[in-house]
Amino acid sequence: MATSSPFVHLHVHSRTTACSTGRNRIDDLVRAAVEDKQSALALTDHGNLFGAIEHYSKAKKAGLRPILGCESYVARKTRKEKVDRDTNPYDHLTLLCANREGYQHLVKLSSIGFLEGFHTRPRIDRESLVGNTRGLIALSGCLSGHISRMVLQGDEPAALRVAGEMEDLFGKGNFYLELMRNGMEIQSKVTEAVVRISKRTAIPLVATNDIHYVRHERLPHAGCAALHQHQSQSQG
């Protein structure tokens, strides 16, 4: 996680994230951000806001600006039908609160995911996003994001189309394309395509890194990267 100011981590998971893919205690995340002299820290657990209050209070106490968010699961067809890898898969989308209104909308979206869209994951969809995007900033997500998946399937025109649709949905200046550097070959392929898409659309880029462990040495084994690669190509 170590880096130099003024970089701020905007895509971060704690142990409250769905499916236990994160292993970080919020205390450890906040401490690491302070040690790195960062000014703010986001928390974007998968599919829920369970750690939001703890993150907000502990980050504020440590002198950090807390950024509340969620890496949402978005059903590609509809949240009202079960997950189907071929006809109704879901993609990841990073959502960040820019203000109180955004937090209220994110709470509503999280509730919709659990109450109306739960099937293997708490899913939302485009229908639930419409009318609930004010105050939210969206980032294109990890290797399991819709744009990334289109790139990995060799369909960059579709990725370009999706990027435009997302900017239309959230509004100009409220949708960003995520750049990551994690040493994975498929990530490099996505990053190169995302830069091209940004140049063609003028959608801004933002550097994130999908943090699941505070320090690299805390990875449980060398197979984690391979596991992430496998999940991103299926339903992560």
Buried (B, 14 or more C-beta within 10 A) or exposed (E): BEBEEEBBBBBBBBBBBBEEBBBBBBEBBBBBBBEBEBEBBBBBBBBBBBBBEBBBEBBEEBEBEBBBBBBBBBBBBEBBBEBBEEEBBBBBBBBBBBEEEBBBBBBBBBBBBBEBBBBEBBBBBBEBBEEBBBBBBBBBBBBBBBBBBBBBEEEBEBBBEBBBEBBEBBEEEBBBBBBBEBEBEBBEBBBEBBEBBBEEBEBEBBBBBBBBBBEEEEEEEEEEBEEBBEBBBEBB
